[in-house]
Amino acid sequence: MSRPISELISLRGRRALITGAASGMGRAMALRFAEAGASLYLVDINEAGLSEVASEVRSRFGVDVNTFRVDLSKKKEIDDLWNSIKGREPDILVNNAGVYEFVDFLEVDEEVLERSLSVNLKSVFYMCQSMIRSRGDKGGVIINIGSIESILPFARNLVHYDISKMGIIALTRALAKEYGPRGFRINVIIAGGINTPGVQRLKQEAILKLKIDIIRTGVEYFMRVPLKRLGDPDEVARVALFLASDMASYVHGAAIPVDGGFLSA
């Protein structure tokens, strides 16, 4: 007999580690995973934001929450994180943290490129490595967060960001092939334009400082996307919850757009 949906979607008895959890999509995923019963490890460089999210999760859902301030651009801090939870490793890893800054390709220097690659790609590589090493043949779920920019570069001055996000797709597919036989399910969400606090700040800055390129990109985005709006962080969180749960037990190595139809338009 098939299991009921309430059981399939439940994360009760599981522990999820979510990076970039202090705001935006990370916060939304923390709330949804907690609602499904998961205990949480929340990771971010923003300690104050982490504390606020943790308090909200505890008050609303009563699950166990631990927070960790980690600079994901530094491998030592990633190693320290995993050493601190040794023996209490997560069942689910969500690599959500990322940075983006608009810099003309000809002006991208070593510092800008390294910052983008370190946070957006290298940290995901090392987090996946630590997850797989720590769980061995117990398997687990890994969800990486990519971007429509990696498949269809659209915004100007994001070449360094685009290549970092394309690397996440390659990493996801390669790990899915190698570690599916050991019980891991590994997928990547291709996020579109999501109305996160970072995007809201960018819009305000573009308007106040008359950054024409960014304003033009926003107008062109809305002209292209079939749903004619930005996504809500919770709309990404719902797909992440599906992928984390047994509802997605045969979904593996997939790149799933959550983009309002942008890539298909």
C-alpha positions as CSV (number, residue, x, y, z in Angstrom):
1,M,0.0,0.0,0.0
2,S,1.3,3.5,-0.9
3,R,2.2,5.8,2.0
4,P,0.0,8.8,2.7
5,I,1.1,12.2,1.5
6,S,1.4,13.5,5.1
7,E,4.0,10.8,5.7
8,L,5.8,11.3,2.4
9,I,6.2,15.1,2.9
10,S,7.2,14.8,6.6
11,L,10.8,15.5,7.6
12,R,10.2,14.4,11.2
13,G,13.3,12.7,12.7
14,R,15.6,14.3,10.1
15,R,18.1,17.1,10.4
16,A,18.7,19.7,7.7
17,L,21.7,22.0,7.3
18,I,20.8,25.2,5.3
19,T,23.4,27.8,4.3
20,G,22.5,31.4,3.7
21,A,19.7,30.9,6.3
22,A,19.6,34.4,7.7
23,S,17.3,35.8,5.1
24,G,15.6,35.4,1.8
25,M,15.3,31.8,0.3
26,G,17.3,30.4,3.2
27,R,15.0,31.8,5.8
28,A,11.9,30.5,3.8
29,M,13.5,27.0,3.6
30,A,14.2,27.0,7.3
31,L,10.5,27.8,8.1
32,R,9.2,25.2,5.6
33,F,11.5,22.4,6.7
34,A,10.7,23.2,10.4
35,E,7.0,23.0,9.6
36,A,7.6,19.6,8.1
37,G,9.3,18.5,11.4
38,A,13.0,18.7,10.6
39,S,15.5,19.9,13.2
40,L,17.8,22.5,11.8
41,Y,21.4,23.6,11.5
42,L,21.3,27.2,10.2
43,V,24.5,28.7,8.7
44,D,25.2,32.2,7.6
45,I,27.8,35.0,8.1
46,N,25.0,37.2,9.4
47,E,24.8,36.3,13.0
48,A,22.0,38.7,14.0
49,G,19.9,37.5,11.1
50,L,20.5,33.9,12.1
51,S,19.4,34.6,15.6
52,E,16.1,36.2,14.4
53,V,15.3,33.3,12.1
54,A,16.1,30.7,14.8
55,S,13.8,32.5,17.2
56,E,11.0,32.6,14.7
57,V,11.4,28.9,13.9
58,R,11.4,27.9,17.6
59,S,8.4,30.0,18.4
60,R,6.3,28.8,15.4
61,F,7.3,25.1,15.2
62,G,9.1,24.1,18.4
63,V,11.8,22.2,16.6
64,D,15.5,21.9,17.6
65,V,17.6,24.7,16.0
66,N,21.4,25.3,16.1
67,T,23.0,28.3,14.4
68,F,26.5,28.7,13.1
69,R,28.3,31.8,12.0
70,V,30.5,30.7,9.1
71,D,32.4,32.6,6.4
72,L,31.9,30.1,3.6
73,S,34.7,31.7,1.5
74,K,37.1,30.2,4.0
75,K,37.6,26.4,3.8
76,K,38.9,26.3,7.4
77,E,35.6,27.6,8.7
78,I,33.8,25.0,6.7
79,D,36.0,22.3,8.1
80,D,35.5,23.7,11.6
81,L,31.7,23.6,11.1
82,W,31.7,19.9,10.2
83,N,34.1,19.0,13.0
84,S,31.7,20.7,15.4
85,I,28.8,18.5,14.4
86,K,30.7,15.3,14.0
87,G,28.5,12.4,15.0
88,R,25.4,14.6,14.5
89,E,25.6,15.1,10.8
90,P,22.6,16.3,8.8
91,D,20.5,14.0,6.7
92,I,19.8,16.9,4.3
93,L,22.1,19.6,3.0
94,V,20.9,22.7,1.3
95,N,23.6,24.8,-0.3
96,N,21.8,28.1,-0.7
97,A,24.3,30.8,0.2
98,G,25.6,33.0,-2.6
99,V,26.9,36.4,-3.5
100,Y,26.5,38.6,-6.5
101,E,27.9,41.9,-7.5
102,F,27.7,43.8,-10.7
103,V,31.1,44.4,-12.2
104,D,32.0,44.9,-15.9
105,F,33.9,41.9,-17.2
106,L,36.9,44.0,-18.2
107,E,37.1,45.3,-14.6
108,V,36.8,42.0,-12.8
109,D,40.0,41.6,-10.9
110,E,41.4,38.6,-9.0
111,E,39.7,39.7,-5.7
112,V,36.2,39.9,-7.3
113,L,36.5,36.7,-9.2
114,E,37.9,34.8,-6.2
115,R,35.1,36.1,-3.9
116,S,32.4,35.0,-6.4
117,L,34.0,31.5,-6.9
118,S,34.8,31.0,-3.3
119,V,31.3,31.6,-2.0
120,N,29.2,30.5,-4.9
121,L,31.1,27.4,-6.1
122,K,34.0,26.3,-3.9
123,S,32.0,26.4,-0.7
124,V,29.3,24.2,-2.4
125,F,32.0,21.8,-3.5
126,Y,33.5,21.5,0.1
127,M,30.1,21.3,1.8
128,C,29.1,18.5,-0.5
129,Q,32.4,16.8,0.1
130,S,32.0,17.0,3.8
131,M,28.4,15.8,3.7
132,I,29.3,12.7,1.6
133,R,32.4,11.9,3.6
134,S,30.6,12.2,6.9
135,R,27.6,10.1,6.0
136,G,29.3,7.4,3.9
137,D,27.0,4.6,2.9
138,K,24.1,6.1,5.0
139,G,23.3,8.4,2.1
140,G,21.4,11.6,2.3
141,V,19.8,14.4,0.3
142,I,21.7,17.3,-1.2
143,I,20.0,20.3,-2.7
144,N,22.0,23.0,-4.5
145,I,20.7,26.4,-5.5
146,G,21.6,27.6,-8.9
147,S,20.5,30.4,-11.1
148,I,18.8,31.0,-14.5
149,E,21.9,33.2,-15.2
150,S,24.0,30.1,-15.5
151,I,21.9,28.8,-18.4
152,L,20.8,32.0,-20.0
153,P,23.1,34.9,-19.1
154,F,20.7,37.8,-19.1
155,A,21.9,40.6,-16.7
156,R,24.9,42.7,-17.7
157,N,28.1,42.6,-15.7
158,L,27.6,39.2,-14.1
159,V,30.0,37.0,-16.1
160,H,31.9,36.0,-12.9
161,Y,28.6,35.1,-11.2
162,D,27.3,33.2,-14.2
163,I,30.4,30.9,-14.4
164,S,30.2,30.2,-10.6
165,K,26.6,29.2,-10.9
166,M,27.1,27.0,-14.0
167,G,29.7,25.1,-12.0
168,I,27.0,24.2,-9.5
169,I,25.0,22.4,-12.2
170,A,28.1,20.4,-13.3
171,L,28.9,19.6,-9.7
172,T,25.4,18.4,-9.0
173,R,25.2,16.1,-12.1
174,A,28.7,14.6,-11.5
175,L,28.0,13.9,-7.8
176,A,24.6,12.4,-8.7
177,K,26.2,10.0,-11.1
178,E,28.9,8.9,-8.6
179,Y,27.0,8.9,-5.4
180,G,23.5,7.9,-6.3
181,P,24.5,4.2,-5.9
182,R,25.6,5.0,-2.3
183,G,22.2,6.3,-1.3
184,F,22.5,10.0,-2.0
185,R,19.9,12.0,-3.9
186,I,21.4,15.2,-5.3
187,N,19.5,17.9,-7.3
188,V,19.8,21.5,-8.2
189,I,17.1,24.2,-8.2
190,I,17.6,26.8,-10.9
191,A,16.1,29.9,-9.3
192,G,14.8,32.8,-11.3
193,G,14.2,36.3,-10.2
194,I,13.2,36.0,-6.5
195,N,12.1,38.9,-4.4
196,T,14.7,38.5,-1.6
197,P,15.8,41.4,0.6
198,G,19.0,41.6,-1.5
199,V,16.9,42.1,-4.7
200,Q,14.8,44.7,-2.9
201,R,17.9,46.6,-1.9
202,L,19.2,46.4,-5.4
203,K,16.0,47.8,-6.9
204,Q,16.0,50.7,-4.4
205,E,19.6,51.5,-5.1
206,A,19.1,51.3,-8.9
207,I,16.2,53.8,-8.6
208,L,17.8,56.2,-6.1
209,K,21.2,56.2,-7.9
210,L,19.7,56.0,-11.4
211,K,21.7,52.9,-12.4
212,I,20.2,52.7,-15.9
213,D,21.7,49.3,-16.8
214,I,20.1,47.6,-13.8
215,I,16.8,49.4,-14.3
216,R,16.8,48.3,-18.0
217,T,17.6,44.7,-17.0
218,G,14.6,44.7,-14.6
219,V,12.3,46.0,-17.3
220,E,13.6,43.4,-19.9
221,Y,13.2,40.6,-17.3
222,F,9.5,41.4,-16.7
223,M,8.9,41.7,-20.4
224,R,10.3,38.1,-20.9
225,V,9.0,36.2,-17.9
226,P,5.6,34.7,-18.6
227,L,4.2,35.1,-15.1
228,K,5.1,38.8,-15.2
229,R,6.4,39.0,-11.6
230,L,9.3,38.0,-9.3
231,G,9.0,34.8,-7.4
232,D,8.5,34.7,-3.6
233,P,11.3,33.0,-1.5
234,D,8.6,30.6,-0.2
235,E,8.0,29.4,-3.8
236,V,11.5,28.2,-3.9
237,A,11.3,26.8,-0.4
238,R,8.3,24.6,-1.3
239,V,10.2,23.0,-4.2
240,A,13.2,22.5,-1.9
241,L,10.9,20.8,0.7
242,F,9.6,18.5,-2.1
243,L,13.1,17.5,-3.1
244,A,14.1,17.0,0.5
245,S,11.2,14.7,1.2
246,D,10.2,11.2,0.2
247,M,7.8,12.8,-2.3
248,A,10.9,13.1,-4.5
249,S,12.3,9.7,-3.9
250,Y,13.0,9.0,-7.6
251,V,14.1,12.6,-8.5
252,H,17.9,12.6,-8.8
253,G,20.5,14.5,-10.8
254,A,17.8,17.0,-11.9
255,A,18.1,20.7,-12.6
256,I,14.7,22.1,-11.7
257,P,13.8,25.6,-12.8
258,V,11.7,27.7,-10.4
259,D,11.6,30.8,-12.6
260,G,8.1,31.7,-13.6
261,G,8.7,30.3,-17.0
262,F,11.7,32.5,-17.8
263,L,13.9,29.8,-19.4
264,S,11.1,28.5,-21.5
265,A,10.0,31.9,-22.9
